[in-house]
Amino acid sequence: MHRIASGDLHSTYNLGDLRITSLRDGYVDMPIGRLRQHGNKPFGDELPEQVPLAGGQLRLSVNAFAIDDGNEVILVDTGASNAWHPTMGRLPEALDEAGIDAGRIRAVYFTHTHLDHIHGLVLADGRNAFPRLARLLVPREELGLFRAEARLERFHGMAEPFEAGDRIGTHVDIVDAHGHEAGHSCFRVSSGGERILIWGDTVHVPSLQFDRPEVTWEFDADQDRARESRLRLLALAADDHCFVAGAHLDSPGIGRVVRSDASFRFEPL
């Protein structure tokens, strides 16, 4: 896997016969207290020095990922559009910069249903972001959460459930990553003997959680299960020599996981 194009809001890589493009929707600044230690205890002054801050807050990149087989494009997550912080909603710009026509996106897969992953289905002006969308996949455990989003009502009937262990088409299978949300899932994409795990919110703060994967996030629906999933996926990526792509890894958010003493280290690609 190697990079073949890049810009301010995108990076494109070859993966076997596929092209994987990281698309930057923007960023969000969050208080340090969102990080949680065992017992749901928030971090305070003891935050390790290696964690960078922006104005005293944690800055999380917000990324989506496109899988292009040369014919159609699958988009994994869609960013926030104008549903949350004004520092997000740049996915349409990122697609333009990457040379990906929104009309080629025929399928959208959601890692989970938090608003910074799903609201990009609708542009800020209210139009459909992907005019030829034919398939919308949502974790089975979160169909109810998706259908509770009034702004996305026009898509409620289109949503199809998937679950861990499913195979979707030629190149994608689903890996259980539950914990951050009830159906939080990882898409393992394979082509030409190479693999990448598009793992959603498995890691929120890469400067800390690779070295200390026991650290959880306030918005994890089940912190214990999220911790278990993170440890399992880090080991899977390191031991199977998979690339990883993370929604909140520093843009472009693609690299490798390697074991480091008793923990892990992220090596950006």
LINDABEL-V922255 format. One record per residue. N is the residue number from 1. SS is DSSP state (h for helix, s for strand, l for the rest). Layout:
# LINDABEL-V922255
[[N/SS] [N/SS]]
This chain:
# LINDABEL-V922255
[[1/l] [2/s] [3/s] [4/s] [5/s] [6/s] [7/l] [8/l] [9/l] [10/s] [11/s] [12/s] [13/s] [14/s] [15/s] [16/l] [17/l] [18/s] [19/s] [20/s] [21/s] [22/s] [23/s] [24/s] [25/s] [26/s] [27/s] [28/s] [29/s] [30/s] [31/l] [32/h] [33/h] [34/h] [35/s] [36/s] [37/s] [38/l] [39/l] [40/l] [41/s] [42/s] [43/l] [44/l] [45/l] [46/l] [47/l] [48/l] [49/l] [50/l] [51/l] [52/l] [53/l] [54/s] [55/l] [56/l] [57/s] [58/s] [59/s] [60/s] [61/s] [62/s] [63/s] [64/s] [65/s] [66/s] [67/s] [68/s] [69/l] [70/l] [71/l] [72/l] [73/s] [74/s] [75/s] [76/s] [77/l] [78/l] [79/l] [80/l] [81/l] [82/l] [83/l] [84/l] [85/l] [86/l] [87/l] [88/l] [89/l] [90/l] [91/h] [92/h] [93/h] [94/h] [95/h] [96/h] [97/h] [98/h] [99/l] [100/l] [101/l] [102/h] [103/h] [104/h] [105/s] [106/s] [107/s] [108/s] [109/s] [110/l] [111/l] [112/l] [113/l] [114/l] [115/h] [116/h] [117/h] [118/h] [119/h] [120/h] [121/h] [122/s] [123/l] [124/l] [125/l] [126/l] [127/l] [128/s] [129/l] [130/l] [131/l] [132/l] [133/l] [134/l] [135/s] [136/s] [137/s] [138/s] [139/s] [140/h] [141/h] [142/h] [143/h] [144/h] [145/h] [146/h] [147/h] [148/l] [149/l] [150/h] [151/h] [152/h] [153/h] [154/h] [155/h] [156/h] [157/h] [158/h] [159/s] [160/s] [161/s] [162/s] [163/l] [164/l] [165/l] [166/l] [167/s] [168/s] [169/l] [170/l] [171/l] [172/s] [173/s] [174/s] [175/s] [176/s] [177/l] [178/l] [179/l] [180/l] [181/l] [182/l] [183/l] [184/l] [185/s] [186/s] [187/s] [188/s] [189/s] [190/s] [191/s] [192/l] [193/l] [194/s] [195/s] [196/s] [197/s] [198/s] [199/l] [200/l] [201/l] [202/l] [203/l] [204/l] [205/l] [206/h] [207/h] [208/h] [209/h] [210/l] [211/l] [212/l] [213/l] [214/l] [215/l] [216/s] [217/s] [218/l] [219/l] [220/l] [221/l] [222/l] [223/h] [224/h] [225/h] [226/h] [227/h] [228/h] [229/h] [230/h] [231/h] [232/h] [233/h] [234/h] [235/h] [236/h] [237/h] [238/h] [239/h] [240/l] [241/l] [242/l] [243/s] [244/s] [245/s] [246/l] [247/l] [248/l] [249/l] [250/l] [251/l] [252/l] [253/l] [254/s] [255/s] [256/s] [257/s] [258/s] [259/s] [260/s] [261/l] [262/l] [263/s] [264/s] [265/s] [266/s] [267/s] [268/s] [269/l]]
